[in-house]
Amino acid sequence: MPIEIRELNIRVSVTRSEQEQESTTAPGSVQSGAPDMDGLITECVEQVMELLRLRNER
């Protein structure tokens, strides 16, 4: 006889060590060596559009 799960509750607790909290920067700030988000998004969009174009050519 199969068992049916109607509701599943999952709880997760994530904590950072004190050292990790000190080493992270504030949200929205640019880190040196961090990728350019606009450039990254543009490149991803271009790759997706290329894949869609190739798929439509078939």
mmCIF file as Biopython writes it, N, C-alpha, C and O atoms, coordinates in Angstrom:
data_model
#
loop_
_atom_site.group_PDB
_atom_site.id
_atom_site.type_symbol
_atom_site.label_atom_id
_atom_site.label_alt_id
_atom_site.label_comp_id
_atom_site.label_asym_id
_atom_site.label_entity_id
_atom_site.label_seq_id
_atom_site.pdbx_PDB_ins_code
_atom_site.Cartn_x
_atom_site.Cartn_y
_atom_site.Cartn_z
_atom_site.occupancy
_atom_site.B_iso_or_equiv
_atom_site.auth_seq_id
_atom_site.auth_asym_id
_atom_site.pdbx_PDB_model_num
ATOM 1   N N  . MET A ? 1  ? 0.844  -1.170 0.000   1.0 0.0 1  A 1 
ATOM 2   C CA . MET A ? 1  ? 0.000  0.000  0.000   1.0 0.0 1  A 1 
ATOM 3   C C  . MET A ? 1  ? 0.899  1.247  0.000   1.0 0.0 1  A 1 
ATOM 4   O O  . MET A ? 1  ? 1.724  1.399  0.901   1.0 0.0 1  A 1 
ATOM 5   N N  . PRO A ? 2  ? 0.758  2.148  -0.996  1.0 0.0 2  A 1 
ATOM 6   C CA . PRO A ? 2  ? 1.603  3.347  -1.078  1.0 0.0 2  A 1 
ATOM 7   C C  . PRO A ? 2  ? 1.250  4.356  0.016   1.0 0.0 2  A 1 
ATOM 8   O O  . PRO A ? 2  ? 0.119  4.410  0.498   1.0 0.0 2  A 1 
ATOM 9   N N  . ILE A ? 3  ? 2.243  5.143  0.388   1.0 0.0 3  A 1 
ATOM 10  C CA . ILE A ? 3  ? 2.063  6.191  1.388   1.0 0.0 3  A 1 
ATOM 11  C C  . ILE A ? 3  ? 2.037  7.530  0.665   1.0 0.0 3  A 1 
ATOM 12  O O  . ILE A ? 3  ? 2.909  7.810  -0.158  1.0 0.0 3  A 1 
ATOM 13  N N  . GLU A ? 4  ? 1.054  8.349  0.964   1.0 0.0 4  A 1 
ATOM 14  C CA . GLU A ? 4  ? 0.938  9.662  0.348   1.0 0.0 4  A 1 
ATOM 15  C C  . GLU A ? 4  ? 1.292  10.724 1.375   1.0 0.0 4  A 1 
ATOM 16  O O  . GLU A ? 4  ? 0.726  10.751 2.468   1.0 0.0 4  A 1 
ATOM 17  N N  . ILE A ? 5  ? 2.232  11.602 1.025   1.0 0.0 5  A 1 
ATOM 18  C CA . ILE A ? 5  ? 2.627  12.703 1.900   1.0 0.0 5  A 1 
ATOM 19  C C  . ILE A ? 5  ? 1.906  13.946 1.397   1.0 0.0 5  A 1 
ATOM 20  O O  . ILE A ? 5  ? 2.140  14.399 0.277   1.0 0.0 5  A 1 
ATOM 21  N N  . ARG A ? 6  ? 1.042  14.486 2.218   1.0 0.0 6  A 1 
ATOM 22  C CA . ARG A ? 6  ? 0.257  15.654 1.820   1.0 0.0 6  A 1 
ATOM 23  C C  . ARG A ? 6  ? 0.934  16.966 2.190   1.0 0.0 6  A 1 
ATOM 24  O O  . ARG A ? 6  ? 0.733  17.981 1.522   1.0 0.0 6  A 1 
ATOM 25  N N  . GLU A ? 7  ? 1.714  16.950 3.220   1.0 0.0 7  A 1 
ATOM 26  C CA . GLU A ? 7  ? 2.375  18.177 3.654   1.0 0.0 7  A 1 
ATOM 27  C C  . GLU A ? 7  ? 3.743  17.828 4.216   1.0 0.0 7  A 1 
ATOM 28  O O  . GLU A ? 7  ? 3.891  16.876 4.982   1.0 0.0 7  A 1 
ATOM 29  N N  . LEU A ? 8  ? 4.732  18.604 3.827   1.0 0.0 8  A 1 
ATOM 30  C CA . LEU A ? 8  ? 6.089  18.370 4.290   1.0 0.0 8  A 1 
ATOM 31  C C  . LEU A ? 8  ? 6.654  19.698 4.787   1.0 0.0 8  A 1 
ATOM 32  O O  . LEU A ? 8  ? 6.723  20.669 4.033   1.0 0.0 8  A 1 
ATOM 33  N N  . ASN A ? 9  ? 7.053  19.737 6.041   1.0 0.0 9  A 1 
ATOM 34  C CA . ASN A ? 9  ? 7.637  20.946 6.633   1.0 0.0 9  A 1 
ATOM 35  C C  . ASN A ? 9  ? 9.128  20.717 6.826   1.0 0.0 9  A 1 
ATOM 36  O O  . ASN A ? 9  ? 9.553  19.724 7.417   1.0 0.0 9  A 1 
ATOM 37  N N  . ILE A ? 10 ? 9.919  21.671 6.308   1.0 0.0 10 A 1 
ATOM 38  C CA . ILE A ? 10 ? 11.372 21.595 6.447   1.0 0.0 10 A 1 
ATOM 39  C C  . ILE A ? 10 ? 11.835 22.888 7.087   1.0 0.0 10 A 1 
ATOM 40  O O  . ILE A ? 10 ? 11.487 23.975 6.626   1.0 0.0 10 A 1 
ATOM 41  N N  . ARG A ? 11 ? 12.616 22.775 8.143   1.0 0.0 11 A 1 
ATOM 42  C CA . ARG A ? 11 ? 13.178 23.945 8.813   1.0 0.0 11 A 1 
ATOM 43  C C  . ARG A ? 11 ? 14.693 23.866 8.724   1.0 0.0 11 A 1 
ATOM 44  O O  . ARG A ? 11 ? 15.292 22.809 8.922   1.0 0.0 11 A 1 
ATOM 45  N N  . VAL A ? 12 ? 15.297 25.009 8.423   1.0 0.0 12 A 1 
ATOM 46  C CA . VAL A ? 12 ? 16.745 25.077 8.289   1.0 0.0 12 A 1 
ATOM 47  C C  . VAL A ? 12 ? 17.240 26.275 9.078   1.0 0.0 12 A 1 
ATOM 48  O O  . VAL A ? 12 ? 16.632 27.345 9.058   1.0 0.0 12 A 1 
ATOM 49  N N  . SER A ? 13 ? 18.332 26.084 9.760   1.0 0.0 13 A 1 
ATOM 50  C CA . SER A ? 13 ? 18.969 27.179 10.486  1.0 0.0 13 A 1 
ATOM 51  C C  . SER A ? 13 ? 20.391 27.322 9.960   1.0 0.0 13 A 1 
ATOM 52  O O  . SER A ? 13 ? 21.183 26.382 10.018  1.0 0.0 13 A 1 
ATOM 53  N N  . VAL A ? 14 ? 20.704 28.501 9.451   1.0 0.0 14 A 1 
ATOM 54  C CA . VAL A ? 14 ? 22.023 28.756 8.889   1.0 0.0 14 A 1 
ATOM 55  C C  . VAL A ? 14 ? 22.702 29.817 9.743   1.0 0.0 14 A 1 
ATOM 56  O O  . VAL A ? 14 ? 22.143 30.886 9.989   1.0 0.0 14 A 1 
ATOM 57  N N  . THR A ? 15 ? 23.902 29.512 10.186  1.0 0.0 15 A 1 
ATOM 58  C CA . THR A ? 15 ? 24.669 30.484 10.964  1.0 0.0 15 A 1 
ATOM 59  C C  . THR A ? 15 ? 26.050 30.619 10.349  1.0 0.0 15 A 1 
ATOM 60  O O  . THR A ? 15 ? 26.580 29.679 9.757   1.0 0.0 15 A 1 
ATOM 61  N N  . ARG A ? 16 ? 26.611 31.784 10.496  1.0 0.0 16 A 1 
ATOM 62  C CA . ARG A ? 16 ? 27.960 32.041 10.005  1.0 0.0 16 A 1 
ATOM 63  C C  . ARG A ? 16 ? 28.882 32.187 11.201  1.0 0.0 16 A 1 
ATOM 64  O O  . ARG A ? 16 ? 28.480 32.638 12.274  1.0 0.0 16 A 1 
ATOM 65  N N  . SER A ? 17 ? 30.105 31.800 10.989  1.0 0.0 17 A 1 
ATOM 66  C CA . SER A ? 17 ? 31.082 32.016 12.052  1.0 0.0 17 A 1 
ATOM 67  C C  . SER A ? 17 ? 31.401 33.505 12.122  1.0 0.0 17 A 1 
ATOM 68  O O  . SER A ? 17 ? 31.160 34.238 11.162  1.0 0.0 17 A 1 
ATOM 69  N N  . GLU A ? 18 ? 31.930 33.946 13.227  1.0 0.0 18 A 1 
ATOM 70  C CA . GLU A ? 18 ? 32.237 35.360 13.419  1.0 0.0 18 A 1 
ATOM 71  C C  . GLU A ? 18 ? 33.243 35.850 12.386  1.0 0.0 18 A 1 
ATOM 72  O O  . GLU A ? 18 ? 33.155 36.985 11.919  1.0 0.0 18 A 1 
ATOM 73  N N  . GLN A ? 19 ? 34.190 35.005 12.032  1.0 0.0 19 A 1 
ATOM 74  C CA . GLN A ? 19 ? 35.217 35.376 11.057  1.0 0.0 19 A 1 
ATOM 75  C C  . GLN A ? 19 ? 34.587 35.594 9.678   1.0 0.0 19 A 1 
ATOM 76  O O  . GLN A ? 19 ? 34.961 36.538 8.983   1.0 0.0 19 A 1 
ATOM 77  N N  . GLU A ? 20 ? 33.650 34.751 9.270   1.0 0.0 20 A 1 
ATOM 78  C CA . GLU A ? 20 ? 32.996 34.912 7.976   1.0 0.0 20 A 1 
ATOM 79  C C  . GLU A ? 20 ? 32.171 36.186 7.939   1.0 0.0 20 A 1 
ATOM 80  O O  . GLU A ? 20 ? 32.137 36.865 6.913   1.0 0.0 20 A 1 
ATOM 81  N N  . GLN A ? 21 ? 31.505 36.527 9.039   1.0 0.0 21 A 1 
ATOM 82  C CA . GLN A ? 21 ? 30.696 37.739 9.080   1.0 0.0 21 A 1 
ATOM 83  C C  . GLN A ? 21 ? 31.558 38.981 8.934   1.0 0.0 21 A 1 
ATOM 84  O O  . GLN A ? 21 ? 31.146 39.943 8.286   1.0 0.0 21 A 1 
ATOM 85  N N  . GLU A ? 22 ? 32.741 38.981 9.521   1.0 0.0 22 A 1 
ATOM 86  C CA . GLU A ? 22 ? 33.627 40.131 9.415   1.0 0.0 22 A 1 
ATOM 87  C C  . GLU A ? 22 ? 34.214 40.277 8.018   1.0 0.0 22 A 1 
ATOM 88  O O  . GLU A ? 22 ? 34.484 41.392 7.572   1.0 0.0 22 A 1 
ATOM 89  N N  . SER A ? 23 ? 34.414 39.159 7.325   1.0 0.0 23 A 1 
ATOM 90  C CA . SER A ? 23 ? 35.053 39.213 6.013   1.0 0.0 23 A 1 
ATOM 91  C C  . SER A ? 23 ? 34.089 39.576 4.896   1.0 0.0 23 A 1 
ATOM 92  O O  . SER A ? 23 ? 34.532 39.960 3.814   1.0 0.0 23 A 1 
ATOM 93  N N  . THR A ? 24 ? 32.776 39.465 5.125   1.0 0.0 24 A 1 
ATOM 94  C CA . THR A ? 24 ? 31.814 39.809 4.078   1.0 0.0 24 A 1 
ATOM 95  C C  . THR A ? 24 ? 31.592 41.307 4.072   1.0 0.0 24 A 1 
ATOM 96  O O  . THR A ? 24 ? 31.745 41.979 5.091   1.0 0.0 24 A 1 
ATOM 97  N N  . THR A ? 25 ? 31.225 41.822 2.895   1.0 0.0 25 A 1 
ATOM 98  C CA . THR A ? 25 ? 30.967 43.246 2.767   1.0 0.0 25 A 1 
ATOM 99  C C  . THR A ? 25 ? 29.473 43.487 2.756   1.0 0.0 25 A 1 
ATOM 100 O O  . THR A ? 25 ? 28.686 42.546 2.652   1.0 0.0 25 A 1 
ATOM 101 N N  . ALA A ? 26 ? 29.088 44.720 2.861   1.0 0.0 26 A 1 
ATOM 102 C CA . ALA A ? 26 ? 27.674 45.083 2.875   1.0 0.0 26 A 1 
ATOM 103 C C  . ALA A ? 26 ? 27.041 44.769 1.525   1.0 0.0 26 A 1 
ATOM 104 O O  . ALA A ? 26 ? 27.714 44.848 0.497   1.0 0.0 26 A 1 
ATOM 105 N N  . PRO A ? 27 ? 25.755 44.414 1.512   1.0 0.0 27 A 1 
ATOM 106 C CA . PRO A ? 27 ? 25.086 44.143 0.238   1.0 0.0 27 A 1 
ATOM 107 C C  . PRO A ? 27 ? 25.108 45.373 -0.654  1.0 0.0 27 A 1 
ATOM 108 O O  . PRO A ? 27 ? 24.933 46.497 -0.185  1.0 0.0 27 A 1 
ATOM 109 N N  . GLY A ? 28 ? 25.321 45.154 -1.927  1.0 0.0 28 A 1 
ATOM 110 C CA . GLY A ? 28 ? 25.356 46.240 -2.886  1.0 0.0 28 A 1 
ATOM 111 C C  . GLY A ? 28 ? 26.722 46.853 -3.082  1.0 0.0 28 A 1 
ATOM 112 O O  . GLY A ? 28 ? 26.915 47.626 -4.020  1.0 0.0 28 A 1 
ATOM 113 N N  . SER A ? 29 ? 27.666 46.536 -2.238  1.0 0.0 29 A 1 
ATOM 114 C CA . SER A ? 29 ? 29.000 47.087 -2.424  1.0 0.0 29 A 1 
ATOM 115 C C  . SER A ? 29 ? 29.783 46.207 -3.391  1.0 0.0 29 A 1 
ATOM 116 O O  . SER A ? 29 ? 29.543 45.004 -3.492  1.0 0.0 29 A 1 
ATOM 117 N N  . VAL A ? 30 ? 30.711 46.818 -4.088  1.0 0.0 30 A 1 
ATOM 118 C CA . VAL A ? 30 ? 31.493 46.093 -5.084  1.0 0.0 30 A 1 
ATOM 119 C C  . VAL A ? 30 ? 32.807 45.661 -4.463  1.0 0.0 30 A 1 
ATOM 120 O O  . VAL A ? 30 ? 33.542 46.481 -3.914  1.0 0.0 30 A 1 
ATOM 121 N N  . GLN A ? 31 ? 33.099 44.381 -4.551  1.0 0.0 31 A 1 
ATOM 122 C CA . GLN A ? 31 ? 34.362 43.866 -4.050  1.0 0.0 31 A 1 
ATOM 123 C C  . GLN A ? 31 ? 35.381 43.896 -5.181  1.0 0.0 31 A 1 
ATOM 124 O O  . GLN A ? 31 ? 35.019 43.746 -6.348  1.0 0.0 31 A 1 
ATOM 125 N N  . SER A ? 32 ? 36.645 44.088 -4.842  1.0 0.0 32 A 1 
ATOM 126 C CA . SER A ? 32 ? 37.668 44.017 -5.871  1.0 0.0 32 A 1 
ATOM 127 C C  . SER A ? 32 ? 37.785 42.567 -6.313  1.0 0.0 32 A 1 
ATOM 128 O O  . SER A ? 32 ? 37.843 41.667 -5.475  1.0 0.0 32 A 1 
ATOM 129 N N  . GLY A ? 33 ? 37.819 42.337 -7.585  1.0 0.0 33 A 1 
ATOM 130 C CA . GLY A ? 33 ? 37.908 40.982 -8.099  1.0 0.0 33 A 1 
ATOM 131 C C  . GLY A ? 33 ? 36.547 40.325 -8.266  1.0 0.0 33 A 1 
ATOM 132 O O  . GLY A ? 33 ? 36.468 39.224 -8.811  1.0 0.0 33 A 1 
ATOM 133 N N  . ALA A ? 34 ? 35.474 40.964 -7.813  1.0 0.0 34 A 1 
ATOM 134 C CA . ALA A ? 34 ? 34.131 40.412 -7.972  1.0 0.0 34 A 1 
ATOM 135 C C  . ALA A ? 34 ? 33.676 40.657 -9.404  1.0 0.0 34 A 1 
ATOM 136 O O  . ALA A ? 34 ? 34.012 41.686 -9.990  1.0 0.0 34 A 1 
ATOM 137 N N  . PRO A ? 35 ? 32.919 39.726 -9.976  1.0 0.0 35 A 1 
ATOM 138 C CA . PRO A ? 35 ? 32.484 39.897 -11.357 1.0 0.0 35 A 1 
ATOM 139 C C  . PRO A ? 35 ? 31.502 41.052 -11.495 1.0 0.0 35 A 1 
ATOM 140 O O  . PRO A ? 35 ? 30.734 41.344 -10.579 1.0 0.0 35 A 1 
ATOM 141 N N  . ASP A ? 36 ? 31.536 41.697 -12.641 1.0 0.0 36 A 1 
ATOM 142 C CA . ASP A ? 36 ? 30.613 42.775 -12.952 1.0 0.0 36 A 1 
ATOM 143 C C  . ASP A ? 36 ? 29.241 42.165 -13.179 1.0 0.0 36 A 1 
ATOM 144 O O  . ASP A ? 36 ? 29.058 41.434 -14.153 1.0 0.0 36 A 1 
ATOM 145 N N  . MET A ? 37 ? 28.280 42.437 -12.325 1.0 0.0 37 A 1 
ATOM 146 C CA . MET A ? 37 ? 26.967 41.801 -12.384 1.0 0.0 37 A 1 
ATOM 147 C C  . MET A ? 37 ? 26.236 42.136 -13.687 1.0 0.0 37 A 1 
ATOM 148 O O  . MET A ? 37 ? 25.631 41.248 -14.288 1.0 0.0 37 A 1 
ATOM 149 N N  . ASP A ? 38 ? 26.277 43.386 -14.133 1.0 0.0 38 A 1 
ATOM 150 C CA . ASP A ? 38 ? 25.602 43.748 -15.378 1.0 0.0 38 A 1 
ATOM 151 C C  . ASP A ? 38 ? 26.220 43.017 -16.562 1.0 0.0 38 A 1 
ATOM 152 O O  . ASP A ? 38 ? 25.506 42.535 -17.441 1.0 0.0 38 A 1 
ATOM 153 N N  . GLY A ? 39 ? 27.529 42.935 -16.582 1.0 0.0 39 A 1 
ATOM 154 C CA . GLY A ? 39 ? 28.213 42.224 -17.659 1.0 0.0 39 A 1 
ATOM 155 C C  . GLY A ? 39 ? 27.914 40.742 -17.632 1.0 0.0 39 A 1 
ATOM 156 O O  . GLY A ? 39 ? 27.750 40.116 -18.679 1.0 0.0 39 A 1 
ATOM 157 N N  . LEU A ? 40 ? 27.843 40.178 -16.437 1.0 0.0 40 A 1 
ATOM 158 C CA . LEU A ? 40 ? 27.534 38.761 -16.284 1.0 0.0 40 A 1 
ATOM 159 C C  . LEU A ? 40 ? 26.116 38.462 -16.758 1.0 0.0 40 A 1 
ATOM 160 O O  . LEU A ? 40 ? 25.889 37.477 -17.460 1.0 0.0 40 A 1 
ATOM 161 N N  . ILE A ? 41 ? 25.173 39.299 -16.381 1.0 0.0 41 A 1 
ATOM 162 C CA . ILE A ? 41 ? 23.784 39.115 -16.798 1.0 0.0 41 A 1 
ATOM 163 C C  . ILE A ? 41 ? 23.669 39.250 -18.308 1.0 0.0 41 A 1 
ATOM 164 O O  . ILE A ? 41 ? 22.968 38.467 -18.949 1.0 0.0 41 A 1 
ATOM 165 N N  . THR A ? 42 ? 24.338 40.219 -18.871 1.0 0.0 42 A 1 
ATOM 166 C CA . THR A ? 42 ? 24.305 40.427 -20.329 1.0 0.0 42 A 1 
ATOM 167 C C  . THR A ? 42 ? 24.856 39.207 -21.057 1.0 0.0 42 A 1 
ATOM 168 O O  . THR A ? 42 ? 24.278 38.758 -22.047 1.0 0.0 42 A 1 
ATOM 169 N N  . GLU A ? 43 ? 25.957 38.676 -20.576 1.0 0.0 43 A 1 
ATOM 170 C CA . GLU A ? 43 ? 26.551 37.496 -21.206 1.0 0.0 43 A 1 
ATOM 171 C C  . GLU A ? 43 ? 25.616 36.287 -21.113 1.0 0.0 43 A 1 
ATOM 172 O O  . GLU A ? 43 ? 25.478 35.534 -22.077 1.0 0.0 43 A 1 
ATOM 173 N N  . CYS A ? 44 ? 24.980 36.103 -19.967 1.0 0.0 44 A 1 
ATOM 174 C CA . CYS A ? 44 ? 24.041 34.982 -19.801 1.0 0.0 44 A 1 
ATOM 175 C C  . CYS A ? 44 ? 22.856 35.119 -20.751 1.0 0.0 44 A 1 
ATOM 176 O O  . CYS A ? 44 ? 22.440 34.144 -21.377 1.0 0.0 44 A 1 
ATOM 177 N N  . VAL A ? 45 ? 22.315 36.329 -20.855 1.0 0.0 45 A 1 
ATOM 178 C CA . VAL A ? 45 ? 21.180 36.560 -21.752 1.0 0.0 45 A 1 
ATOM 179 C C  . VAL A ? 45 ? 21.586 36.278 -23.190 1.0 0.0 45 A 1 
ATOM 180 O O  . VAL A ? 45 ? 20.822 35.669 -23.939 1.0 0.0 45 A 1 
ATOM 181 N N  . GLU A ? 46 ? 22.775 36.712 -23.585 1.0 0.0 46 A 1 
ATOM 182 C CA . GLU A ? 46 ? 23.239 36.462 -24.946 1.0 0.0 46 A 1 
ATOM 183 C C  . GLU A ? 46 ? 23.380 34.971 -25.225 1.0 0.0 46 A 1 
ATOM 184 O O  . GLU A ? 46 ? 23.022 34.506 -26.307 1.0 0.0 46 A 1 
ATOM 185 N N  . GLN A ? 47 ? 23.898 34.217 -24.258 1.0 0.0 47 A 1 
ATOM 186 C CA . GLN A ? 47 ? 24.059 32.779 -24.444 1.0 0.0 47 A 1 
ATOM 187 C C  . GLN A ? 47 ? 22.706 32.080 -24.543 1.0 0.0 47 A 1 
ATOM 188 O O  . GLN A ? 47 ? 22.537 31.172 -25.356 1.0 0.0 47 A 1 
ATOM 189 N N  . VAL A ? 48 ? 21.746 32.495 -23.724 1.0 0.0 48 A 1 
ATOM 190 C CA . VAL A ? 48 ? 20.404 31.901 -23.783 1.0 0.0 48 A 1 
ATOM 191 C C  . VAL A ? 48 ? 19.746 32.217 -25.121 1.0 0.0 48 A 1 
ATOM 192 O O  . VAL A ? 48 ? 19.132 31.343 -25.732 1.0 0.0 48 A 1 
ATOM 193 N N  . MET A ? 49 ? 19.870 33.452 -25.578 1.0 0.0 49 A 1 
ATOM 194 C CA . MET A ? 49 ? 19.275 33.829 -26.867 1.0 0.0 49 A 1 
ATOM 195 C C  . MET A ? 49 ? 19.906 33.036 -28.011 1.0 0.0 49 A 1 
ATOM 196 O O  . MET A ? 49 ? 19.207 32.638 -28.943 1.0 0.0 49 A 1 
ATOM 197 N N  . GLU A ? 50 ? 21.209 32.804 -27.953 1.0 0.0 50 A 1 
ATOM 198 C CA . GLU A ? 50 ? 21.891 32.010 -28.972 1.0 0.0 50 A 1 
ATOM 199 C C  . GLU A ? 50 ? 21.385 30.575 -28.972 1.0 0.0 50 A 1 
ATOM 200 O O  . GLU A ? 50 ? 21.155 29.998 -30.035 1.0 0.0 50 A 1 
ATOM 201 N N  . LEU A ? 51 ? 21.209 29.994 -27.790 1.0 0.0 51 A 1 
ATOM 202 C CA . LEU A ? 51 ? 20.686 28.626 -27.700 1.0 0.0 51 A 1 
ATOM 203 C C  . LEU A ? 51 ? 19.263 28.540 -28.235 1.0 0.0 51 A 1 
ATOM 204 O O  . LEU A ? 51 ? 18.916 27.583 -28.927 1.0 0.0 51 A 1 
ATOM 205 N N  . LEU A ? 52 ? 18.443 29.530 -27.921 1.0 0.0 52 A 1 
ATOM 206 C CA . LEU A ? 52 ? 17.080 29.528 -28.440 1.0 0.0 52 A 1 
ATOM 207 C C  . LEU A ? 52 ? 17.063 29.690 -29.972 1.0 0.0 52 A 1 
ATOM 208 O O  . LEU A ? 52 ? 16.260 29.064 -30.664 1.0 0.0 52 A 1 
ATOM 209 N N  . ARG A ? 53 ? 17.953 30.532 -30.479 1.0 0.0 53 A 1 
ATOM 210 C CA . ARG A ? 53 ? 18.037 30.703 -31.935 1.0 0.0 53 A 1 
ATOM 211 C C  . ARG A ? 53 ? 18.441 29.406 -32.614 1.0 0.0 53 A 1 
ATOM 212 O O  . ARG A ? 53 ? 17.869 29.036 -33.639 1.0 0.0 53 A 1 
ATOM 213 N N  . LEU A ? 54 ? 19.434 28.706 -32.042 1.0 0.0 54 A 1 
ATOM 214 C CA . LEU A ? 54 ? 19.882 27.435 -32.608 1.0 0.0 54 A 1 
ATOM 215 C C  . LEU A ? 54 ? 18.781 26.384 -32.541 1.0 0.0 54 A 1 
ATOM 216 O O  . LEU A ? 54 ? 18.623 25.589 -33.468 1.0 0.0 54 A 1 
ATOM 217 N N  . ARG A ? 55 ? 18.032 26.374 -31.469 1.0 0.0 55 A 1 
ATOM 218 C CA . ARG A ? 55 ? 16.942 25.408 -31.304 1.0 0.0 55 A 1 
ATOM 219 C C  . ARG A ? 55 ? 15.832 25.663 -32.322 1.0 0.0 55 A 1 
ATOM 220 O O  . ARG A ? 55 ? 15.234 24.719 -32.838 1.0 0.0 55 A 1 
ATOM 221 N N  . ASN A ? 56 ? 15.554 26.933 -32.613 1.0 0.0 56 A 1 
ATOM 222 C CA . ASN A ? 56 ? 14.497 27.266 -33.561 1.0 0.0 56 A 1 
ATOM 223 C C  . ASN A ? 56 ? 14.906 26.992 -35.008 1.0 0.0 56 A 1 
ATOM 224 O O  . ASN A ? 56 ? 14.042 26.837 -35.872 1.0 0.0 56 A 1 
ATOM 225 N N  . GLU A ? 57 ? 16.216 26.930 -35.286 1.0 0.0 57 A 1 
ATOM 226 C CA . GLU A ? 57 ? 16.686 26.662 -36.642 1.0 0.0 57 A 1 
ATOM 227 C C  . GLU A ? 57 ? 16.490 25.205 -37.036 1.0 0.0 57 A 1 
ATOM 228 O O  . GLU A ? 57 ? 16.452 24.889 -38.225 1.0 0.0 57 A 1 
ATOM 229 N N  . ARG A ? 58 ? 16.368 24.336 -36.086 1.0 0.0 58 A 1 
ATOM 230 C CA . ARG A ? 58 ? 16.259 22.904 -36.393 1.0 0.0 58 A 1 
ATOM 231 C C  . ARG A ? 58 ? 15.011 22.575 -37.116 1.0 0.0 58 A 1 
ATOM 232 O O  . ARG A ? 58 ? 14.776 21.411 -37.444 1.0 0.0 58 A 1 
#
